[in-house]
Amino acid sequence: MKVLITYDRRLLGTRFTKLKQRIDEHFPSRWHCFDSSYIVSTDLGVTQVRELLLPALDTNDSLLVIELGNKWAGIGLSEKNRSWLDLD
């Protein structure tokens, strides 16, 4: 399944680095689609993904993890990324 991970831009410096490292380490199939968003391919549930990322966050940070369905629309996406979104 594909999961959207998005976070508040208050994550700066080492906190952003820690979050990026955890995402890179645990989700080899990923797309850093926008400045503060990733889409990852995983068998983990959204709560498990959130729990995995919590050590990289401070109490005032915001994080949202959403399971994506197979219907989506976009503009300005490369063919590679459109194809990756369609795979499941």
C-alpha positions as CSV (number, residue, x, y, z in Angstrom):
1,M,0.0,0.0,0.0
2,K,1.0,3.6,-0.4
3,V,1.1,5.9,2.6
4,L,1.4,9.7,2.6
5,I,3.6,11.1,5.3
6,T,3.4,14.9,5.7
7,Y,4.8,17.1,8.4
8,D,4.8,20.7,9.6
9,R,7.6,22.9,8.4
10,R,8.6,23.7,12.0
11,L,10.9,20.7,11.6
12,L,14.2,22.4,11.0
13,G,17.9,21.5,11.4
14,T,18.7,18.3,13.1
15,R,15.0,17.3,13.7
16,F,14.3,17.4,9.9
17,T,17.5,15.4,9.3
18,K,16.4,12.8,11.9
19,L,13.0,12.5,10.3
20,K,14.4,12.2,6.8
21,Q,17.0,9.6,8.0
22,R,14.2,7.5,9.6
23,I,12.1,7.7,6.4
24,D,15.1,6.8,4.2
25,E,16.1,4.0,6.5
26,H,12.7,2.3,6.9
27,F,11.1,3.0,3.5
28,P,13.4,2.1,0.6
29,S,10.5,2.5,-1.9
30,R,9.6,6.2,-1.4
31,W,9.1,9.4,-3.2
32,H,9.9,12.8,-1.6
33,C,7.1,14.4,-3.6
34,F,6.9,17.9,-2.0
35,D,9.0,19.8,0.5
36,S,7.3,18.4,3.6
37,S,5.7,15.2,2.2
38,Y,6.7,11.7,1.2
39,I,4.7,8.9,-0.3
40,V,6.1,5.5,0.8
41,S,5.3,2.0,-0.1
42,T,4.9,-0.2,3.0
43,D,3.1,-3.1,4.6
44,L,2.9,-1.2,7.9
45,G,-0.3,0.4,9.0
46,V,-0.6,4.2,9.4
47,T,-0.3,3.9,13.2
48,Q,2.8,1.8,12.9
49,V,4.4,4.3,10.5
50,R,3.6,7.2,12.9
51,E,5.1,5.3,15.9
52,L,8.2,4.5,13.8
53,L,8.7,8.3,13.1
54,L,7.8,9.6,16.6
55,P,11.4,9.4,17.9
56,A,12.5,12.0,15.3
57,L,9.8,14.5,16.4
58,D,9.5,17.0,19.3
59,T,6.3,17.5,21.2
60,N,5.4,20.7,19.2
61,D,5.9,19.1,15.8
62,S,3.0,18.0,13.6
63,L,2.8,14.8,11.5
64,L,0.1,13.3,9.5
65,V,0.1,9.7,8.0
66,I,-2.6,8.7,5.6
67,E,-3.2,5.5,3.7
68,L,-3.7,6.3,0.0
69,G,-6.3,4.6,-2.2
70,N,-5.9,3.7,-5.8
71,K,-7.6,6.9,-7.1
72,W,-5.6,10.1,-7.4
73,A,-5.2,13.1,-9.6
74,G,-2.2,15.4,-10.1
75,I,-0.4,17.7,-12.4
76,G,3.3,18.2,-13.1
77,L,4.3,14.7,-12.1
78,S,6.9,12.8,-14.1
79,E,5.9,9.6,-15.9
80,K,8.1,7.6,-13.5
81,N,6.2,9.0,-10.5
82,R,2.8,8.5,-12.1
83,S,3.7,4.9,-12.9
84,W,5.0,4.3,-9.3
85,L,1.7,5.7,-7.8
86,D,-0.3,3.2,-10.0
87,L,1.7,0.2,-8.8
88,D,0.5,-1.8,-5.8
